[in-house]
Amino acid sequence: MLELRPNCECCGKSLPPESTEAVICSFECTFCLYCASEVLSHRCPNCGGNLERRPIRPSAALADNPASTERIVKGGGCASNS
């Protein structure tokens, strides 16, 4: 099951479970659309994989399967690693 991480790893922007601005790689690294397109060219800086839109978990399912609350932000932002 997807963790639904709560923020962009580059800029720290909050990306709640219902966000349409969240993208992920196959390892669930999470980024906002702006960082994915403008900074990362749609490639994950951690694994090199492509970034795809993260699915939205229906709110009814969040009660039994909550999103992660652990925030991960790359030191120095992603621009320093791309």
Long-range contacts (C-beta under 8 A, 24 or more apart in sequence): 1-65, 2-28, 2-54, 2-55, 2-57, 3-28, 3-67, 3-68, 4-54, 4-57, 4-67, 4-68, 5-30, 5-67, 5-68, 5-70, 5-71, 5-72, 6-67, 6-68, 6-69, 6-70, 6-71, 7-71, 7-72, 7-73, 8-32, 8-35, 8-73, 9-46, 9-72, 9-73, 9-74, 9-78, 10-35, 10-39, 10-40, 10-73, 10-74, 10-77, 10-78, 10-79, 11-35, 11-73, 11-77, 12-71, 12-73, 15-54, 16-67, 17-56, 17-57, 17-59, 17-62, 17-67, 18-56, 18-59, 19-54, 19-56, 20-53, 20-56, 22-53, 22-54, 23-51, 23-52, 23-53, 23-54, 24-51, 24-52, 24-54, 25-49, 25-50, 25-51, 25-52, 30-54, 30-72, 31-78, 35-78, 39-77, 39-78, 39-79, 39-82, 40-78, 40-82, 41-82, 43-82, 45-74, 45-78, 45-81, 45-82
